[in-house]
């Protein structure tokens, strides 16, 4: 989800910067003064929105990096972020539910606490020969 938000921020930066450039370069004659005023405003609005989206995506990207590297601190961070992603219907809701399902699993906690080492498999005692249930 952080990657998608960051992508949205980059798209906003590029699109609004392009619009500001087109407005600044394409106007002539009597519209020149309004273009000088409006082009920087469009560019600043795009910069603010794009930067906001990039900053908003940063915790998810950092948490995802932590999960990929089996850092134990990433689990509580991503549990909170998965809960917040539930509000972004429909894709965020699906990713949030899946994230909570995985991160609240006991095996995930053990995996992240051990730094990536899988816990030993559970073995059950074999019945003795001649055993009848």
MOCORFEN-V495604 format. One record per backbone hydrogen bond with DSSP energy under -1.0 kcal/mol. NH is the residue of the N-H (numbers start at 0). CO is the residue of the C=O. Records with the same first field share a line. If there is no record, write none. Layout:
BEGIN
NH=CO / CO
END
This chain:
BEGIN
4=0
5=1
6=2
7=3
8=4
9=5
10=6
11=7
12=8
13=9
14=10
15=11
16=12
17=13
18=14
19=15
20=16
21=17
22=18
23=19
24=20
25=21
30=27
31=28
34=30
35=31
36=32
37=33
38=34
41=37
42=38
43=39
44=40
45=41
46=42
47=43
48=44
49=45
50=46
51=47
52=48
53=49
54=50
55=51
56=52
60=56
61=57
62=58
63=59
64=60
65=61
66=62
67=63
68=64
69=66
70=65
73=70
76=72
77=73
78=74
79=75
80=76
81=77
82=78
83=79
84=80
86=83
87=84
88=86
91=87
92=87
93=89
94=90
95=91
96=92
97=93
98=94
99=95
100=96
101=97
102=98
103=99
104=101
108=104
109=105
110=106
111=107
112=108
113=109
115=110
130=127
END
